Amino acid sequence: MLPFDAVLTDLDGVLRLFDHTLQAEIEARYGLPLMATAFAPELIMPATLGRMTEREWLEAVAVALGGDERARQAVAEFGAVPFWVDEEVMSLLAKAQQYVPVIIVTNAMDTVEEHLDRLGLTYFADDLVSSARVGVAKPDPRIYEIAAERAGAEPARCLFVDDRLPNVEAARELGMTGVHYRTVADLAAVLG
């Protein structure tokens, strides 16, 4: 048994991993600030909140980088960087799921369901709370409240796992048990 009634987990940086070495290599090869531009709040937040599609976001990044063919090619390569499931994390979450619901809580774009399908995770979690679908993003307290409600659990009875400390701190402010994820050991320490 677990001392929680639900496990709420982030997707990117916890369950889904990206090839950051390849991202850095693409950035260096083109000599463009891809990461800083792509994840600048004025570009990423509209996509994360469902106000623009992933395709529109990639176009906005290309335009911000100059809009020429070179920028578009760099952004296309950046957008196609491979991602995969961390099997150890998935195994720990699957064990927890034998006792409590596991809800993915992610700041994501309109393509998150397609990405979960490509990863074979479409039916893994008990629910998905995507910022692009609910219109609020972590660390806004409302997204945590939505996730707890969907799990059928009081916030104080939820475990929340995220690789970004501000997101974990926001969950803790609602009374959730928060795990700042850096390695599988961080998750194993609370889920065994």
Solvent accessible surface area in square Angstrom, and as a share of the most:
residue,aa,sasa,rsa
1,M,190,0.85
2,L,30,0.15
3,P,86,0.54
4,F,19,0.08
5,D,60,0.31
6,A,0,0.00
7,V,0,0.00
8,L,0,0.00
9,T,0,0.00
10,D,9,0.05
11,L,0,0.00
12,D,45,0.23
13,G,26,0.25
14,V,0,0.00
15,L,0,0.00
16,R,12,0.04
17,L,53,0.26
18,F,50,0.21
19,D,42,0.22
20,H,117,0.52
21,T,110,0.64
22,L,58,0.29
23,Q,14,0.06
24,A,57,0.44
25,E,73,0.33
26,I,4,0.02
27,E,46,0.21
28,A,83,0.64
29,R,127,0.47
30,Y,26,0.10
31,G,62,0.59
32,L,26,0.13
33,P,72,0.45
34,L,0,0.00
35,M,68,0.30
36,A,75,0.58
37,T,20,0.12
38,A,0,0.00
39,F,98,0.41
40,A,19,0.15
41,P,92,0.58
42,E,126,0.56
43,L,27,0.14
44,I,27,0.13
45,M,74,0.33
46,P,33,0.21
47,A,0,0.00
48,T,7,0.04
49,L,27,0.14
50,G,39,0.37
51,R,174,0.63
52,M,45,0.20
53,T,54,0.32
54,E,35,0.16
55,R,200,0.73
56,E,91,0.41
57,W,13,0.05
58,L,43,0.21
59,E,77,0.34
60,A,24,0.19
61,V,0,0.00
62,A,3,0.02
63,V,85,0.49
64,A,61,0.47
65,L,24,0.12
66,G,61,0.59
67,G,22,0.21
68,D,80,0.41
69,E,128,0.57
70,R,121,0.44
71,A,1,0.00
72,R,86,0.31
73,Q,81,0.36
74,A,0,0.00
75,V,6,0.03
76,A,58,0.45
77,E,46,0.21
78,F,12,0.05
79,G,43,0.42
80,A,77,0.60
81,V,7,0.04
82,P,68,0.43
83,F,31,0.13
84,W,112,0.39
85,V,16,0.09
86,D,22,0.11
87,E,113,0.51
88,E,111,0.50
89,V,0,0.00
90,M,55,0.25
91,S,53,0.34
92,L,20,0.10
93,L,0,0.00
94,A,40,0.31
95,K,109,0.46
96,A,4,0.03
97,Q,49,0.22
98,Q,134,0.59
99,Y,117,0.45
100,V,15,0.09
101,P,40,0.25
102,V,0,0.00
103,I,2,0.01
104,I,1,0.00
105,V,0,0.00
106,T,1,0.00
107,N,49,0.25
108,A,9,0.07
109,M,27,0.12
110,D,45,0.23
111,T,26,0.15
112,V,3,0.02
113,E,72,0.32
114,E,94,0.42
115,H,21,0.09
116,L,10,0.05
117,D,93,0.48
118,R,153,0.56
119,L,30,0.15
120,G,64,0.62
121,L,3,0.01
122,T,62,0.36
123,Y,199,0.76
124,F,31,0.13
125,A,20,0.16
126,D,81,0.42
127,D,48,0.25
128,L,34,0.17
129,V,0,0.00
130,S,2,0.01
131,S,0,0.00
132,A,13,0.10
133,R,135,0.49
134,V,38,0.22
135,G,35,0.34
136,V,13,0.07
137,A,8,0.06
138,K,11,0.05
139,P,68,0.43
140,D,39,0.20
141,P,68,0.43
142,R,136,0.50
143,I,0,0.00
144,Y,0,0.00
145,E,78,0.35
146,I,51,0.26
147,A,0,0.00
148,A,2,0.02
149,E,140,0.63
150,R,112,0.41
151,A,16,0.12
152,G,72,0.69
153,A,12,0.09
154,E,121,0.54
155,P,34,0.22
156,A,70,0.54
157,R,100,0.36
158,C,0,0.00
159,L,0,0.00
160,F,0,0.00
161,V,0,0.00
162,D,1,0.00
163,D,49,0.26
164,R,141,0.52
165,L,70,0.35
166,P,66,0.42
167,N,6,0.03
168,V,0,0.00
169,E,77,0.35
170,A,14,0.11
171,A,0,0.00
172,R,110,0.40
173,E,151,0.68
174,L,52,0.26
175,G,41,0.39
176,M,7,0.03
177,T,58,0.34
178,G,11,0.11
179,V,14,0.08
180,H,40,0.18
181,Y,13,0.05
182,R,153,0.56
183,T,77,0.45
184,V,31,0.18
185,A,69,0.53
186,D,32,0.17
187,L,0,0.00
188,A,35,0.27
189,A,87,0.68
190,V,50,0.29
191,L,21,0.11
192,G,76,0.74
